[in-house]
Amino acid sequence: MALNELCRGHAKGSGDVACGAYLRGFFDGVAMANGGNAADVRICFPDGVTLRQVRLVVEKYLADNPDKLNQDASKLAFAALYLAFPCKPSN
């Protein structure tokens, strides 16, 4: 679905929620890429990884780390995905 179709109009409902969720994810991604990741570590998704797999990784991390649930969503998601999909050091 095109972003215009997703976000067009201001009607309340699933389109409004989907547009907001997409833009929030984009915003968080840009923030992390622009210095929110102080440790300068990167995530490298393997070929074929699915959104479902990514979601399961994040959900497991949240369940396993209840003491961190007060942290920002982008930091929690990054930590979960970095632990599951760290980039291999290049030679």
Backbone bond lengths (Angstrom), bond angles and torsions (degrees), N, CA, C in turn:
res aa  C-N    CA-C-N  psi(-1)  N-CA   C-N-CA  omega(-1)  CA-C   N-CA-C  phi
1 M - - - 1.447 - - 1.529 108.67 -
2 A 1.310 116.56 136.16 1.453 121.96 178.98 1.523 110.20 -72.24
3 L 1.329 115.20 149.03 1.463 120.04 -179.92 1.524 110.67 -59.36
4 N 1.310 117.52 -38.44 1.463 120.65 179.05 1.525 110.86 -59.78
5 E 1.325 116.53 -42.83 1.462 120.03 179.13 1.519 111.00 -66.46
6 L 1.329 115.79 -37.97 1.453 120.91 -178.85 1.524 111.88 -66.83
7 C 1.313 116.55 -39.84 1.463 120.74 -171.49 1.529 114.63 -105.49
8 R 1.296 118.35 -8.55 1.467 121.34 -175.13 1.525 110.58 -62.02
9 G 1.297 114.79 137.95 1.459 120.37 179.19 1.515 111.04 79.67
10 H 1.293 115.74 167.18 1.459 121.04 -179.46 1.515 111.86 -120.03
11 A 1.328 115.73 24.63 1.468 119.03 179.65 1.520 109.54 -68.87
12 K 1.289 115.02 139.33 1.459 119.75 176.59 1.518 108.39 -72.78
13 G 1.297 116.37 152.82 1.456 119.98 178.43 1.507 111.11 136.28
14 S 1.323 115.70 -163.81 1.464 120.06 -173.09 1.523 112.17 -65.22
15 G 1.347 118.42 -34.10 1.458 120.29 177.73 1.509 111.69 -63.16
16 D 1.310 116.67 -41.53 1.455 121.79 179.02 1.530 110.17 -63.51
17 V 1.304 116.55 -43.14 1.467 121.55 179.31 1.526 110.11 -66.29
18 A 1.327 117.14 -44.69 1.462 120.77 -179.20 1.520 111.27 -63.48
19 C 1.314 117.95 -42.16 1.461 121.48 178.20 1.520 110.43 -62.27
20 G 1.320 116.60 -47.20 1.462 120.39 179.00 1.513 112.51 -61.44
21 A 1.323 117.09 -40.72 1.468 120.89 179.85 1.521 110.77 -66.61
22 Y 1.317 116.64 -42.03 1.465 119.77 178.64 1.525 110.47 -62.52
23 L 1.323 116.42 -48.56 1.464 119.58 -177.99 1.523 112.08 -66.12
24 R 1.341 117.88 -34.37 1.464 119.99 177.09 1.528 110.04 -64.49
25 G 1.320 116.27 -42.73 1.455 120.10 177.58 1.517 112.16 -63.12
26 F 1.315 115.93 -40.96 1.457 120.38 177.93 1.525 110.69 -64.18
27 F 1.317 115.91 -45.53 1.465 121.86 178.53 1.533 110.69 -58.03
28 D 1.333 117.24 -48.24 1.459 120.79 179.68 1.525 111.12 -63.05
29 G 1.314 117.24 -39.02 1.463 120.86 178.80 1.519 112.26 -63.12
30 V 1.323 116.06 -43.54 1.467 120.32 178.43 1.529 110.12 -65.40
31 A 1.317 116.81 -41.42 1.467 120.15 179.27 1.524 111.01 -60.78
32 M 1.328 117.30 -42.37 1.466 120.36 178.96 1.530 110.57 -66.61
33 A 1.319 117.42 -40.60 1.459 121.31 -179.31 1.527 111.88 -67.96
34 N 1.322 116.91 -27.25 1.464 121.52 -177.29 1.521 113.28 -94.95
35 G 1.304 118.25 26.30 1.453 119.71 173.55 1.501 115.20 116.43
36 G 1.295 119.63 -2.01 1.451 121.13 177.30 1.512 112.35 -68.79
37 N 1.295 116.02 -13.62 1.454 122.71 -179.63 1.528 108.57 -102.99
38 A 1.325 116.57 81.40 1.460 122.05 -173.88 1.523 113.19 -63.24
39 A 1.311 118.37 -27.60 1.466 121.13 -177.40 1.526 111.96 -78.47
40 D 1.345 118.50 -5.13 1.463 123.57 -179.35 1.526 111.79 54.16
41 V 1.305 116.14 46.60 1.453 121.73 175.37 1.525 108.19 -110.48
42 R 1.316 116.00 154.34 1.450 119.91 -176.12 1.519 110.96 -127.06
43 I 1.309 114.54 157.14 1.460 122.71 175.31 1.522 107.30 -102.78
44 C 1.321 117.18 134.68 1.465 122.02 176.86 1.520 108.36 -124.17
45 F 1.323 115.57 102.99 1.452 120.01 179.95 1.524 109.69 -73.86
46 P 1.318 117.99 133.88 1.465 119.66 176.33 1.528 110.32 -69.93
47 D 1.307 115.94 156.37 1.463 119.85 175.87 1.518 109.69 -55.86
48 G 1.294 116.29 136.53 1.454 121.30 175.16 1.515 115.91 86.20
49 V 1.330 118.45 -1.06 1.464 119.22 178.79 1.533 108.12 -62.71
50 T 1.318 115.79 141.39 1.462 120.41 -177.54 1.519 110.93 -108.10
51 L 1.319 114.97 161.72 1.459 120.15 175.96 1.521 110.24 -60.56
52 R 1.322 117.37 -35.74 1.470 121.62 177.66 1.529 110.59 -60.87
53 Q 1.321 117.63 -44.41 1.464 120.89 178.03 1.526 110.90 -62.11
54 V 1.312 116.18 -44.61 1.466 120.87 179.01 1.525 109.59 -59.08
55 R 1.309 116.57 -45.45 1.467 120.29 -179.79 1.530 110.88 -62.42
56 L 1.323 117.81 -43.38 1.461 120.73 179.85 1.524 111.83 -62.93
57 V 1.324 117.05 -38.67 1.470 121.45 177.96 1.532 109.67 -62.08
58 V 1.329 116.56 -46.34 1.470 120.69 -178.92 1.524 110.42 -66.10
59 E 1.323 117.50 -44.18 1.465 120.24 -179.91 1.525 111.39 -61.25
60 K 1.335 117.04 -40.02 1.469 120.37 178.79 1.532 110.21 -64.88
61 Y 1.319 116.60 -43.64 1.468 120.20 179.19 1.528 110.69 -59.83
62 L 1.317 116.77 -43.74 1.466 120.21 179.31 1.522 111.10 -62.91
63 A 1.330 116.91 -42.58 1.464 120.80 179.46 1.522 111.73 -66.14
64 D 1.339 116.75 -34.92 1.466 121.22 -178.04 1.525 113.30 -82.54
65 N 1.321 117.63 -12.26 1.473 121.51 -175.69 1.525 112.21 -131.18
66 P 1.322 118.00 59.37 1.477 119.52 -176.96 1.524 112.97 -62.52
67 D 1.320 117.55 -23.90 1.462 120.78 179.62 1.525 113.03 -69.75
68 K 1.348 117.46 -13.64 1.460 120.97 -178.30 1.530 113.19 -103.37
69 L 1.321 117.37 3.14 1.455 120.39 -173.14 1.521 114.60 -65.42
70 N 1.320 117.58 -11.08 1.459 120.69 177.40 1.529 112.15 -83.89
71 Q 1.318 118.24 -5.46 1.464 122.22 -179.49 1.522 110.67 -78.43
72 D 1.327 115.63 162.32 1.461 121.34 178.12 1.526 110.68 -58.95
73 A 1.318 115.70 144.15 1.462 121.50 -179.06 1.529 111.98 -56.72
74 S 1.326 117.54 -42.59 1.465 119.87 -177.58 1.525 111.32 -64.48
75 K 1.322 117.56 -36.50 1.464 120.59 179.05 1.520 110.98 -69.63
76 L 1.323 117.18 -40.01 1.461 120.78 178.27 1.524 111.03 -64.37
77 A 1.328 116.34 -46.68 1.464 119.90 179.95 1.523 110.76 -63.32
78 F 1.327 116.77 -41.45 1.462 119.75 179.69 1.524 110.51 -62.40
79 A 1.317 117.50 -46.23 1.462 121.04 -179.83 1.527 110.94 -59.35
80 A 1.318 116.03 -45.27 1.466 120.42 -179.66 1.524 111.07 -61.26
81 L 1.324 116.14 -47.49 1.459 119.87 -175.97 1.525 112.26 -73.94
82 Y 1.323 117.77 -32.44 1.460 119.81 176.53 1.530 110.97 -65.79
83 L 1.324 116.92 -40.87 1.460 119.54 178.72 1.525 111.60 -64.94
84 A 1.317 116.95 -34.50 1.465 120.81 -178.72 1.537 112.98 -83.78
85 F 1.335 116.65 -33.25 1.468 120.58 -172.80 1.523 112.18 -134.53
86 P 1.327 119.06 57.45 1.467 118.92 178.90 1.521 110.94 -71.67
87 C 1.316 117.20 149.15 1.461 120.98 174.28 1.519 109.34 -70.67
88 K 1.286 115.48 141.83 1.471 120.22 176.01 1.526 108.21 -77.47
89 P 1.333 117.12 141.37 1.470 119.13 177.19 1.522 110.05 -60.29
90 S 1.334 116.52 136.68 1.468 119.93 178.00 1.508 109.29 -88.70
91 N 1.289 114.56 148.39 1.479 119.67 -179.31 1.499 110.17 -95.74
